[in-house]
Amino acid sequence: MREHTAQLQGLGKHALRILVQIIIGIAVGSMVALYKARNLHPGGPLAVALTDRAGHLVTSFRDVVFAQVKISFVNTILTGIFLLVVLPLFHVYLPLSKTLVVATFVFGLLPVVGNLITNTLIFVMGLSLSPLVAVAALGYLIVIHKLEYFLNARIIGGQISARAWELLMAMLFMEAVFGAPGLIAGPIYYAYLKRELKAAQLI
C-alpha cells in the first residue's frame, strides 16, 4: 500500500472527478428538462439545434446512470452473499464486512472505477486475515465481475434500447481508442449516437 500510494491517490481523484461529472450531468439534465417544460421561446435555429442535441445527450446520460444503479445493486447483492454468507460458512469473518457491502453499492455507481476501488478494499481486508482468504476473495470477485460484464451490457442495453452485443462492441472500441475513460463513457456516447440516428430517421 505504501509503495503504491501515488497510484491509489490518482485512482481516488479519478473516481471523484467521475462522481462530479455525474452530478453536473444530472444538474444539466434537470435544467434542460425545466427549460422545455416552461415552453419558452425556442430562439433561432442554432439555439433549437443545440437544445435538441443537449436533450438527447442528457437523456442518454440519465438512462445509463439509472442502469448503473441497477448494476450496482446486483453487484452489491452478490458481494453481500460472499462476505456475509459464504465466508462465515467457512468460519471466516472479514473485518468491516457490512461497511464493505455499503461501499460496494456507493462506489458501484461509478462505472469500472468503482469496482476497482471496492475490489481493492475487499482484497486488502482479506489479506489482513490471511493470503488464502485474499486470493479466495479476489477469485470470487473476478468470476462475478466477468459474469457481470455481460449482465451490464444487457441491463444498459435494455435501458437504451440496444442489444448486448452492440454495446459490448461499442465499449470495446472506445476502450481500445481511449483506454479506461473510453470504456466508462462508451455506453453514454453510444446511447447518444443511437438517439441522434433515430431522430434523423436513419435507423
RODOGU-782419 format. One record per residue (C-alpha): residue number from 1; residue in one letter; chain; y negated, x negated, z. Coordinates in steps of 0.2 Angstrom, whole numbers, plus 5000, padded with zeros to 4 digits. Layout:
! residues N
[NUM, 'A', 'A', [Y, X, Z]];
...
! end
This chain:
! residues 203
[1, 'M', 'A', [5000, 5000, 5000]];
[2, 'R', 'A', [4988, 4986, 5004]];
[3, 'E', 'A', [4992, 4977, 4988]];
[4, 'H', 'A', [4988, 4992, 4978]];
[5, 'T', 'A', [4973, 4999, 4987]];
[6, 'A', 'A', [4961, 4997, 4972]];
[7, 'Q', 'A', [4973, 5007, 4961]];
[8, 'L', 'A', [4975, 5021, 4975]];
[9, 'Q', 'A', [4956, 5022, 4976]];
[10, 'G', 'A', [4955, 5024, 4957]];
[11, 'L', 'A', [4968, 5037, 4957]];
[12, 'G', 'A', [4958, 5047, 4971]];
[13, 'K', 'A', [4942, 5045, 4961]];
[14, 'H', 'A', [4951, 5051, 4945]];
[15, 'A', 'A', [4958, 5066, 4955]];
[16, 'L', 'A', [4941, 5070, 4962]];
[17, 'R', 'A', [4932, 5069, 4945]];
[18, 'I', 'A', [4945, 5082, 4938]];
[19, 'L', 'A', [4943, 5094, 4953]];
[20, 'V', 'A', [4924, 5093, 4950]];
[21, 'Q', 'A', [4926, 5096, 4931]];
[22, 'I', 'A', [4937, 5112, 4936]];
[23, 'I', 'A', [4923, 5118, 4947]];
[24, 'I', 'A', [4910, 5115, 4934]];
[25, 'G', 'A', [4921, 5124, 4921]];
[26, 'I', 'A', [4923, 5139, 4932]];
[27, 'A', 'A', [4904, 5140, 4935]];
[28, 'V', 'A', [4900, 5138, 4917]];
[29, 'G', 'A', [4913, 5152, 4913]];
[30, 'S', 'A', [4905, 5164, 4926]];
[31, 'M', 'A', [4888, 5161, 4918]];
[32, 'V', 'A', [4894, 5164, 4901]];
[33, 'A', 'A', [4903, 5180, 4906]];
[34, 'L', 'A', [4887, 5186, 4915]];
[35, 'Y', 'A', [4876, 5182, 4900]];
[36, 'K', 'A', [4887, 5193, 4889]];
[37, 'A', 'A', [4888, 5207, 4902]];
[38, 'R', 'A', [4869, 5208, 4903]];
[39, 'N', 'A', [4869, 5211, 4884]];
[40, 'L', 'A', [4853, 5201, 4882]];
[41, 'H', 'A', [4845, 5197, 4865]];
[42, 'P', 'A', [4858, 5185, 4857]];
[43, 'G', 'A', [4844, 5174, 4849]];
[44, 'G', 'A', [4846, 5166, 4832]];
[45, 'P', 'A', [4862, 5161, 4823]];
[46, 'L', 'A', [4864, 5144, 4832]];
[47, 'A', 'A', [4862, 5152, 4849]];
[48, 'V', 'A', [4875, 5166, 4844]];
[49, 'A', 'A', [4887, 5152, 4837]];
[50, 'L', 'A', [4885, 5141, 4852]];
[51, 'T', 'A', [4888, 5156, 4864]];
[52, 'D', 'A', [4904, 5161, 4855]];
[53, 'R', 'A', [4911, 5143, 4855]];
[54, 'A', 'A', [4907, 5142, 4874]];
[55, 'G', 'A', [4915, 5158, 4877]];
[56, 'H', 'A', [4931, 5153, 4868]];
[57, 'L', 'A', [4932, 5136, 4877]];
[58, 'V', 'A', [4929, 5144, 4894]];
[59, 'T', 'A', [4942, 5157, 4891]];
[60, 'S', 'A', [4954, 5144, 4886]];
[61, 'F', 'A', [4950, 5134, 4901]];
[62, 'R', 'A', [4952, 5149, 4913]];
[63, 'D', 'A', [4969, 5153, 4905]];
[64, 'V', 'A', [4975, 5135, 4908]];
[65, 'V', 'A', [4968, 5135, 4926]];
[66, 'F', 'A', [4977, 5151, 4930]];
[67, 'A', 'A', [4993, 5144, 4923]];
[68, 'Q', 'A', [4991, 5128, 4933]];
[69, 'V', 'A', [4990, 5139, 4949]];
[70, 'K', 'A', [5007, 5147, 4944]];
[71, 'I', 'A', [5014, 5129, 4940]];
[72, 'S', 'A', [5008, 5123, 4957]];
[73, 'F', 'A', [5016, 5137, 4966]];
[74, 'V', 'A', [5033, 5134, 4958]];
[75, 'N', 'A', [5031, 5116, 4962]];
[76, 'T', 'A', [5027, 5119, 4980]];
[77, 'I', 'A', [5042, 5131, 4982]];
[78, 'L', 'A', [5054, 5118, 4975]];
[79, 'T', 'A', [5046, 5104, 4986]];
[80, 'G', 'A', [5047, 5115, 5001]];
[81, 'I', 'A', [5065, 5119, 4999]];
[82, 'F', 'A', [5069, 5100, 4998]];
[83, 'L', 'A', [5058, 5095, 5013]];
[84, 'L', 'A', [5061, 5110, 5024]];
[85, 'V', 'A', [5079, 5115, 5020]];
[86, 'V', 'A', [5089, 5101, 5010]];
[87, 'L', 'A', [5083, 5086, 5021]];
[88, 'P', 'A', [5086, 5095, 5038]];
[89, 'L', 'A', [5104, 5099, 5032]];
[90, 'F', 'A', [5107, 5081, 5032]];
[91, 'H', 'A', [5098, 5079, 5049]];
[92, 'V', 'A', [5083, 5070, 5040]];
[93, 'Y', 'A', [5066, 5076, 5046]];
[94, 'L', 'A', [5052, 5069, 5036]];
[95, 'P', 'A', [5035, 5067, 5046]];
[96, 'L', 'A', [5022, 5080, 5042]];
[97, 'S', 'A', [5033, 5090, 5031]];
[98, 'K', 'A', [5023, 5106, 5032]];
[99, 'T', 'A', [5007, 5097, 5028]];
[100, 'L', 'A', [5015, 5089, 5013]];
[101, 'V', 'A', [5020, 5106, 5007]];
[102, 'V', 'A', [5002, 5112, 5008]];
[103, 'A', 'A', [4996, 5096, 5000]];
[104, 'T', 'A', [5008, 5099, 4986]];
[105, 'F', 'A', [5000, 5116, 4982]];
[106, 'V', 'A', [4982, 5109, 4983]];
[107, 'F', 'A', [4985, 5093, 4973]];
[108, 'G', 'A', [4996, 5103, 4961]];
[109, 'L', 'A', [4981, 5112, 4955]];
[110, 'L', 'A', [4976, 5095, 4946]];
[111, 'P', 'A', [4987, 5093, 4931]];
[112, 'V', 'A', [4998, 5077, 4931]];
[113, 'V', 'A', [4987, 5068, 4943]];
[114, 'G', 'A', [4991, 5080, 4957]];
[115, 'N', 'A', [5010, 5077, 4955]];
[116, 'L', 'A', [5007, 5058, 4956]];
[117, 'I', 'A', [4997, 5060, 4972]];
[118, 'T', 'A', [5010, 5071, 4981]];
[119, 'N', 'A', [5025, 5061, 4975]];
[120, 'T', 'A', [5017, 5045, 4982]];
[121, 'L', 'A', [5014, 5054, 4998]];
[122, 'I', 'A', [5032, 5060, 5000]];
[123, 'F', 'A', [5039, 5043, 4994]];
[124, 'V', 'A', [5029, 5034, 5007]];
[125, 'M', 'A', [5034, 5046, 5021]];
[126, 'G', 'A', [5052, 5044, 5016]];
[127, 'L', 'A', [5050, 5026, 5016]];
[128, 'S', 'A', [5044, 5027, 5034]];
[129, 'L', 'A', [5061, 5033, 5039]];
[130, 'S', 'A', [5072, 5023, 5028]];
[131, 'P', 'A', [5073, 5016, 5010]];
[132, 'L', 'A', [5088, 5028, 5006]];
[133, 'V', 'A', [5078, 5043, 5011]];
[134, 'A', 'A', [5063, 5037, 5000]];
[135, 'V', 'A', [5075, 5034, 4985]];
[136, 'A', 'A', [5083, 5051, 4988]];
[137, 'A', 'A', [5066, 5060, 4988]];
[138, 'L', 'A', [5060, 5050, 4973]];
[139, 'G', 'A', [5076, 5055, 4963]];
[140, 'Y', 'A', [5074, 5074, 4968]];
[141, 'L', 'A', [5055, 5073, 4963]];
[142, 'I', 'A', [5059, 5065, 4946]];
[143, 'V', 'A', [5073, 5078, 4942]];
[144, 'I', 'A', [5062, 5094, 4947]];
[145, 'H', 'A', [5047, 5087, 4938]];
[146, 'K', 'A', [5057, 5084, 4922]];
[147, 'L', 'A', [5063, 5102, 4923]];
[148, 'E', 'A', [5045, 5107, 4926]];
[149, 'Y', 'A', [5039, 5098, 4911]];
[150, 'F', 'A', [5047, 5112, 4900]];
[151, 'L', 'A', [5043, 5125, 4913]];
[152, 'N', 'A', [5025, 5120, 4912]];
[153, 'A', 'A', [5024, 5122, 4894]];
[154, 'R', 'A', [5032, 5139, 4895]];
[155, 'I', 'A', [5020, 5145, 4908]];
[156, 'I', 'A', [5004, 5138, 4900]];
[157, 'G', 'A', [5011, 5143, 4883]];
[158, 'G', 'A', [5013, 5161, 4889]];
[159, 'Q', 'A', [4996, 5161, 4896]];
[160, 'I', 'A', [4988, 5155, 4880]];
[161, 'S', 'A', [5000, 5164, 4868]];
[162, 'A', 'A', [5008, 5148, 4862]];
[163, 'R', 'A', [5026, 5143, 4860]];
[164, 'A', 'A', [5033, 5130, 4872]];
[165, 'W', 'A', [5037, 5118, 4858]];
[166, 'E', 'A', [5019, 5119, 4851]];
[167, 'L', 'A', [5011, 5115, 4867]];
[168, 'L', 'A', [5023, 5101, 4870]];
[169, 'M', 'A', [5019, 5093, 4853]];
[170, 'A', 'A', [5000, 5095, 4857]];
[171, 'M', 'A', [5002, 5087, 4874]];
[172, 'L', 'A', [5012, 5073, 4867]];
[173, 'F', 'A', [5000, 5070, 4853]];
[174, 'M', 'A', [4985, 5070, 4865]];
[175, 'E', 'A', [4994, 5058, 4877]];
[176, 'A', 'A', [4998, 5046, 4863]];
[177, 'V', 'A', [4980, 5046, 4857]];
[178, 'F', 'A', [4970, 5047, 4873]];
[179, 'G', 'A', [4983, 5042, 4887]];
[180, 'A', 'A', [4984, 5052, 4903]];
[181, 'P', 'A', [4967, 5061, 4901]];
[182, 'G', 'A', [4973, 5067, 4884]];
[183, 'L', 'A', [4989, 5074, 4892]];
[184, 'I', 'A', [4978, 5083, 4905]];
[185, 'A', 'A', [4966, 5090, 4893]];
[186, 'G', 'A', [4979, 5094, 4879]];
[187, 'P', 'A', [4983, 5112, 4884]];
[188, 'I', 'A', [4964, 5116, 4885]];
[189, 'Y', 'A', [4959, 5110, 4868]];
[190, 'Y', 'A', [4975, 5117, 4860]];
[191, 'A', 'A', [4971, 5134, 4868]];
[192, 'Y', 'A', [4953, 5132, 4862]];
[193, 'L', 'A', [4959, 5127, 4844]];
[194, 'K', 'A', [4970, 5142, 4843]];
[195, 'R', 'A', [4956, 5154, 4848]];
[196, 'E', 'A', [4945, 5147, 4835]];
[197, 'L', 'A', [4958, 5148, 4821]];
[198, 'K', 'A', [4962, 5166, 4826]];
[199, 'A', 'A', [4943, 5171, 4827]];
[200, 'A', 'A', [4942, 5164, 4809]];
[201, 'Q', 'A', [4957, 5174, 4804]];
[202, 'L', 'A', [4966, 5158, 4799]];
[203, 'I', 'A', [4982, 5161, 4809]];
! end
